[in-house]
Amino acid sequence: MSAGSTVIVGVGQPLAGDDSVGIAVARKLRDEGFYTREVTDASVVLDLLAGGSRVVIVDAVVGGGAPGDVLRLHADALAEGVRSLSSHGLGVVDALSLARALYGEEAARRVALVGVVIERPGVITEGLSRAVEGAIEPAAKLARALVEESHA
């Protein structure tokens, strides 16, 4: 991977049901030839930004719509009602705040966010609900468009 390339980061927790949707989207895009990372914590974003990469994060969010809705988010939106889940280690909001502190606002502008709305997980479970499973292709389509946009 070269500096300036775009990496799709699917964030999620496989044992938290719909919270694993980011990983499912990353796997789909990996199979299409995109460079992806599947992670349970967003700290990898810091290393990618330090290396000069652009990043498209795909993660489950609570709020902002009905389960299965796909949202293009800006980091500020995560502080205004739409919540990224942190059932994994370092959450997306925390990783972006740390990136700003370490690398400045320019680095944070190299991050695009795709959120898939889910219900807050209540029990340990594997697999996606029907509504969220149906969001994999629309979320992948938006992530593809954001990769293309980052190369324009």
Backbone as CSV, one residue per row, in Angstrom:
resi,resn,N_x,N_y,N_z,CA_x,CA_y,CA_z,C_x,C_y,C_z
1,MET,0.855,-1.176,0.000,0.000,0.000,0.000,0.894,1.230,0.000
2,SER,0.570,2.193,-0.815,1.379,3.398,-0.905,0.715,4.540,-0.149
3,ALA,1.543,5.524,0.247,1.009,6.714,0.889,0.019,7.360,-0.070
4,GLY,-1.081,7.825,0.459,-2.097,8.442,-0.375,-3.157,7.481,-0.869
5,SER,-2.954,6.184,-0.660,-3.969,5.224,-1.072,-5.145,5.279,-0.092
6,THR,-6.251,4.680,-0.493,-7.438,4.670,0.356,-7.670,3.268,0.895
7,VAL,-7.903,3.199,2.191,-8.164,1.941,2.874,-9.579,1.988,3.442
8,ILE,-10.346,0.930,3.205,-11.677,0.813,3.805,-11.519,0.018,5.092
9,VAL,-11.932,0.625,6.200,-11.806,-0.005,7.509,-13.198,-0.377,8.002
10,GLY,-13.451,-1.677,8.099,-14.711,-2.173,8.647,-14.531,-2.417,10.128
11,VAL,-15.241,-1.647,10.953,-15.129,-1.737,12.403,-16.340,-2.499,12.935
12,GLY,-16.111,-3.413,13.856,-17.241,-4.113,14.447,-16.833,-5.166,15.438
13,GLN,-17.834,-5.733,16.053,-17.646,-6.795,17.039,-18.469,-7.996,16.594
14,PRO,-17.793,-9.051,16.123,-18.523,-10.200,15.568,-19.522,-10.860,16.520
15,LEU,-19.316,-10.752,17.823,-20.241,-11.382,18.758,-21.327,-10.427,19.257
16,ALA,-21.480,-9.306,18.594,-22.495,-8.332,18.994,-23.543,-8.155,17.889
17,GLY,-23.830,-9.221,17.163,-24.893,-9.188,16.160,-24.677,-8.134,15.095
18,ASP,-25.608,-7.194,15.000,-25.559,-6.178,13.954,-24.341,-5.265,14.049
19,ASP,-23.681,-5.221,15.188,-22.477,-4.398,15.322,-21.351,-4.913,14.430
20,SER,-21.503,-6.082,13.852,-20.472,-6.623,12.958,-20.669,-6.197,11.502
21,VAL,-21.616,-5.318,11.228,-21.912,-4.944,9.845,-20.717,-4.289,9.149
22,GLY,-19.913,-3.518,9.856,-18.739,-2.901,9.233,-17.780,-3.941,8.688
23,ILE,-17.612,-5.013,9.434,-16.739,-6.105,8.998,-17.337,-6.799,7.774
24,ALA,-18.653,-7.008,7.772,-19.310,-7.656,6.627,-19.135,-6.825,5.357
25,VAL,-19.249,-5.507,5.479,-19.074,-4.629,4.314,-17.619,-4.683,3.839
26,ALA,-16.673,-4.641,4.777,-15.253,-4.711,4.404,-14.945,-6.018,3.677
27,ARG,-15.513,-7.115,4.131,-15.271,-8.404,3.461,-15.814,-8.399,2.035
28,LYS,-16.984,-7.832,1.849,-17.559,-7.754,0.503,-16.645,-6.949,-0.411
29,LEU,-16.178,-5.821,0.074,-15.323,-4.954,-0.745,-13.939,-5.556,-0.960
30,ARG,-13.431,-6.274,0.006,-12.152,-6.985,-0.167,-12.281,-7.984,-1.305
31,ASP,-13.407,-8.699,-1.351,-13.630,-9.681,-2.416,-13.736,-9.024,-3.791
32,GLU,-14.012,-7.724,-3.822,-14.072,-6.969,-5.077,-12.727,-6.339,-5.433
33,GLY,-11.722,-6.544,-4.586,-10.389,-6.040,-4.886,-9.987,-4.760,-4.182
34,PHE,-10.832,-4.240,-3.300,-10.474,-3.048,-2.543,-9.528,-3.424,-1.408
35,TYR,-8.697,-2.465,-1.005,-7.820,-2.687,0.145,-8.638,-2.411,1.395
36,THR,-8.801,-3.416,2.235,-9.638,-3.287,3.423,-8.912,-3.778,4.663
37,ARG,-9.410,-3.343,5.792,-8.992,-3.850,7.094,-10.254,-4.158,7.879
38,GLU,-10.280,-5.290,8.545,-11.395,-5.666,9.414,-10.878,-5.586,10.839
39,VAL,-11.488,-4.727,11.660,-10.957,-4.494,12.999,-12.070,-4.461,14.035
40,THR,-11.684,-4.746,15.262,-12.626,-4.643,16.371,-12.432,-3.343,17.128
41,ASP,-11.441,-2.555,16.717,-11.204,-1.261,17.353,-10.596,-0.324,16.328
42,ALA,-10.933,0.945,16.440,-10.588,1.923,15.406,-9.175,2.477,15.516
43,SER,-8.357,1.955,16.410,-7.003,2.494,16.575,-6.165,2.348,15.298
44,VAL,-6.475,1.388,14.452,-5.738,1.208,13.196,-5.795,2.471,12.333
45,VAL,-6.836,3.260,12.483,-6.975,4.494,11.717,-5.790,5.428,11.982
46,LEU,-5.297,5.443,13.206,-4.163,6.308,13.552,-2.925,5.938,12.742
47,ASP,-2.629,4.654,12.638,-1.477,4.210,11.856,-1.658,4.525,10.375
48,LEU,-2.860,4.323,9.869,-3.119,4.592,8.454,-2.953,6.072,8.131
49,LEU,-3.470,6.932,8.999,-3.332,8.371,8.784,-1.878,8.814,8.907
50,ALA,-1.149,8.233,9.850,0.270,8.574,10.010,1.048,8.218,8.751
51,GLY,0.614,7.169,8.060,1.272,6.744,6.827,0.801,7.488,5.590
52,GLY,-0.112,8.435,5.753,-0.560,9.242,4.621,-1.771,8.704,3.886
53,SER,-2.358,7.627,4.367,-3.520,7.042,3.692,-4.773,7.874,3.903
54,ARG,-5.710,7.722,2.981,-7.075,8.178,3.170,-7.838,6.958,3.693
55,VAL,-8.872,7.200,4.493,-9.580,6.115,5.159,-11.083,6.290,5.002
56,VAL,-11.754,5.218,4.645,-13.214,5.160,4.676,-13.566,4.170,5.777
57,ILE,-14.198,4.662,6.828,-14.599,3.819,7.957,-16.047,3.415,7.763
58,VAL,-16.326,2.121,7.923,-17.700,1.616,7.905,-17.960,1.033,9.283
59,ASP,-18.994,1.547,9.954,-19.274,1.106,11.318,-20.779,1.171,11.571
60,ALA,-21.219,0.422,12.558,-22.607,0.476,13.009,-22.803,1.744,13.830
61,VAL,-23.986,2.348,13.698,-24.340,3.517,14.494,-25.734,3.322,15.067
62,VAL,-25.991,4.004,16.160,-27.308,3.990,16.786,-27.866,5.391,16.651
63,GLY,-29.081,5.494,16.131,-29.711,6.796,15.934,-29.554,7.256,14.499
64,GLY,-30.312,8.250,14.138,-30.201,8.829,12.808,-31.044,8.140,11.756
65,GLY,-31.831,7.147,12.147,-32.668,6.455,11.179,-33.156,5.130,11.722
66,ALA,-33.699,4.331,10.827,-34.207,3.005,11.172,-33.121,1.962,10.912
67,PRO,-33.168,0.824,11.615,-32.171,-0.216,11.356,-32.100,-0.565,9.871
68,GLY,-30.862,-0.576,9.367,-30.623,-0.853,7.962,-30.396,0.390,7.123
69,ASP,-30.713,1.573,7.658,-30.438,2.811,6.924,-28.931,3.013,6.824
70,VAL,-28.481,3.512,5.693,-27.059,3.773,5.457,-26.873,5.285,5.412
71,LEU,-25.910,5.774,6.188,-25.684,7.205,6.327,-24.251,7.571,5.958
72,ARG,-24.105,8.657,5.236,-22.775,9.248,5.068,-22.628,10.242,6.208
73,LEU,-21.631,10.037,7.031,-21.477,10.846,8.233,-20.226,11.703,8.174
74,HIS,-20.262,12.767,8.923,-19.080,13.577,9.170,-18.776,13.410,10.652
75,ALA,-17.534,13.539,11.019,-17.132,13.315,12.410,-17.979,14.138,13.367
76,ASP,-18.335,15.354,12.988,-19.138,16.193,13.872,-20.526,15.613,14.102
77,ALA,-21.070,14.886,13.128,-22.401,14.289,13.279,-22.411,13.252,14.383
78,LEU,-21.261,12.608,14.615,-21.201,11.590,15.654,-21.340,12.202,17.033
79,ALA,-21.094,13.480,17.151,-21.250,14.154,18.436,-22.634,14.788,18.570
80,GLU,-23.449,14.707,17.517,-24.736,15.397,17.501,-25.923,14.449,17.390
81,GLY,-25.905,13.336,18.071,-27.076,12.472,18.106,-26.873,11.097,17.514
82,VAL,-26.145,10.986,16.417,-25.843,9.671,15.857,-24.643,9.148,16.621
83,ARG,-24.728,7.954,17.142,-23.659,7.415,17.981,-23.030,6.182,17.351
84,SER,-21.714,6.221,17.213,-20.962,5.037,16.825,-20.891,4.152,18.063
85,LEU,-20.983,2.865,17.870,-20.907,1.965,19.020,-19.468,1.757,19.432
86,SER,-19.251,1.511,20.699,-17.916,1.226,21.193,-17.924,-0.062,21.999
87,SER,-18.574,-1.089,21.450,-18.515,-2.391,22.105,-17.172,-3.029,21.802
88,HIS,-16.396,-2.352,20.939,-15.048,-2.765,20.627,-14.109,-1.844,21.412
89,GLY,-12.806,-1.991,21.244,-11.826,-1.206,21.992,-11.981,0.285,21.791
90,LEU,-11.045,0.906,21.103,-11.092,2.340,20.841,-12.170,2.612,19.803
91,GLY,-13.135,3.449,20.154,-14.226,3.759,19.244,-13.809,4.739,18.162
92,VAL,-14.649,4.882,17.154,-14.371,5.750,16.015,-14.242,7.203,16.465
93,VAL,-15.141,7.688,17.301,-15.092,9.072,17.761,-13.778,9.343,18.473
94,ASP,-13.384,8.425,19.357,-12.128,8.597,20.093,-10.924,8.565,19.154
95,ALA,-10.935,7.672,18.177,-9.820,7.578,17.227,-9.696,8.863,16.412
96,LEU,-10.831,9.432,15.981,-10.786,10.669,15.209,-10.319,11.847,16.062
97,SER,-10.741,11.888,17.318,-10.272,12.949,18.219,-8.773,12.843,18.441
98,LEU,-8.292,11.643,18.634,-6.860,11.430,18.834,-6.079,11.765,17.561
99,ALA,-6.623,11.421,16.403,-5.974,11.743,15.127,-5.827,13.255,14.965
100,ARG,-6.873,13.986,15.331,-6.793,15.453,15.253,-5.690,15.984,16.164
101,ALA,-5.634,15.437,17.382,-4.623,15.903,18.342,-3.212,15.556,17.880
102,LEU,-3.027,14.376,17.300,-1.694,13.938,16.894,-1.248,14.505,15.556
103,TYR,-2.158,14.560,14.597,-1.773,14.862,13.213,-2.432,16.107,12.638
104,GLY,-3.335,16.725,13.381,-3.973,17.942,12.913,-5.246,17.698,12.121
105,GLU,-5.913,18.780,11.850,-7.210,18.729,11.159,-7.089,18.154,9.753
106,GLU,-5.965,18.392,9.093,-5.774,17.887,7.717,-5.912,16.365,7.682
107,ALA,-5.336,15.702,8.662,-5.423,14.238,8.702,-6.869,13.791,8.896
108,ALA,-7.592,14.458,9.761,-8.989,14.096,10.004,-9.834,14.284,8.748
109,ARG,-9.456,15.232,7.883,-10.201,15.442,6.639,-9.979,14.315,5.639
110,ARG,-8.986,13.455,5.891,-8.756,12.310,5.008,-9.583,11.098,5.425
111,VAL,-10.529,11.300,6.336,-11.387,10.215,6.812,-12.817,10.480,6.373
112,ALA,-13.444,9.465,5.772,-14.870,9.499,5.428,-15.559,8.402,6.234
113,LEU,-16.802,8.633,6.577,-17.521,7.693,7.441,-18.811,7.205,6.791
114,VAL,-19.007,5.894,6.840,-20.262,5.270,6.427,-20.845,4.616,7.678
115,GLY,-22.040,5.017,8.043,-22.711,4.422,9.198,-23.894,3.594,8.748
116,VAL,-24.062,2.440,9.383,-25.246,1.614,9.156,-26.012,1.606,10.475
117,VAL,-27.242,2.082,10.431,-28.049,2.188,11.642,-28.453,0.796,12.119
118,ILE,-28.263,0.573,13.422,-28.687,-0.681,14.052,-29.401,-0.353,15.367
119,GLU,-30.074,-1.340,15.906,-30.579,-1.249,17.274,-29.406,-1.557,18.192
120,ARG,-29.365,-0.945,19.351,-28.287,-1.230,20.289,-28.324,-2.714,20.656
121,PRO,-27.167,-3.417,20.524,-27.138,-4.846,20.847,-27.467,-5.085,22.324
122,GLY,-28.294,-6.098,22.573,-28.685,-6.396,23.942,-28.064,-7.662,24.488
123,VAL,-27.740,-8.598,23.602,-27.179,-9.876,24.041,-26.066,-10.282,23.087
124,ILE,-25.231,-11.184,23.539,-24.180,-11.715,22.678,-24.837,-12.612,21.629
125,THR,-24.601,-12.294,20.366,-25.171,-13.072,19.276,-24.328,-12.882,18.032
126,GLU,-24.310,-13.873,17.180,-23.606,-13.763,15.901,-24.630,-13.592,14.799
127,GLY,-24.193,-12.972,13.705,-25.065,-12.811,12.552,-25.801,-11.491,12.571
128,LEU,-26.268,-11.109,11.393,-26.947,-9.834,11.208,-28.454,-10.031,11.110
129,SER,-29.187,-9.028,11.565,-30.638,-9.044,11.372,-30.918,-8.871,9.875
130,ARG,-32.113,-9.174,9.469,-32.481,-9.067,8.055,-32.320,-7.634,7.553
131,ALA,-32.757,-6.650,8.340,-32.667,-5.245,7.912,-31.221,-4.818,7.715
132,VAL,-30.354,-5.210,8.619,-28.950,-4.797,8.531,-28.219,-5.594,7.460
133,GLU,-28.558,-6.845,7.296,-27.968,-7.627,6.209,-28.294,-6.998,4.858
134,GLY,-29.509,-6.474,4.733,-29.919,-5.810,3.501,-29.185,-4.505,3.252
135,ALA,-28.500,-3.996,4.259,-27.761,-2.738,4.123,-26.328,-2.955,3.647
136,ILE,-25.872,-4.194,3.558,-24.483,-4.442,3.168,-24.188,-3.862,1.786
137,GLU,-24.997,-4.154,0.792,-24.732,-3.647,-0.557,-24.850,-2.125,-0.635
138,PRO,-25.901,-1.501,-0.076,-25.941,-0.034,-0.114,-24.747,0.615,0.604
139,ALA,-24.321,0.042,1.714,-23.153,0.582,2.425,-21.891,0.388,1.596
140,ALA,-21.764,-0.755,0.935,-20.610,-1.004,0.063,-20.616,-0.033,-1.112
141,LYS,-21.790,0.244,-1.666,-21.899,1.189,-2.779,-21.433,2.575,-2.352
142,LEU,-21.851,3.025,-1.169,-21.432,4.328,-0.672,-19.925,4.335,-0.409
143,ALA,-19.397,3.273,0.173,-17.953,3.204,0.422,-17.172,3.251,-0.892
144,ARG,-17.648,2.530,-1.920,-16.994,2.582,-3.237,-16.969,4.016,-3.767
145,ALA,-18.105,4.705,-3.655,-18.196,6.083,-4.138,-17.240,6.997,-3.370
146,LEU,-17.099,6.779,-2.072,-16.186,7.606,-1.274,-14.733,7.335,-1.633
147,VAL,-14.405,6.091,-1.982,-13.053,5.783,-2.442,-12.800,6.516,-3.752
148,GLU,-13.736,6.432,-4.686,-13.586,7.117,-5.980,-13.464,8.626,-5.775
149,GLU,-14.281,9.170,-4.887,-14.240,10.605,-4.603,-12.879,11.011,-4.022
150,SER,-12.301,10.150,-3.204,-11.015,10.489,-2.576,-9.879,10.481,-3.585
151,HIS,-10.082,9.820,-4.726,-9.051,9.765,-5.755,-9.252,10.815,-6.839
152,ALA,-10.368,11.552,-6.739,-10.659,12.576,-7.769,-9.814,13.821,-7.563
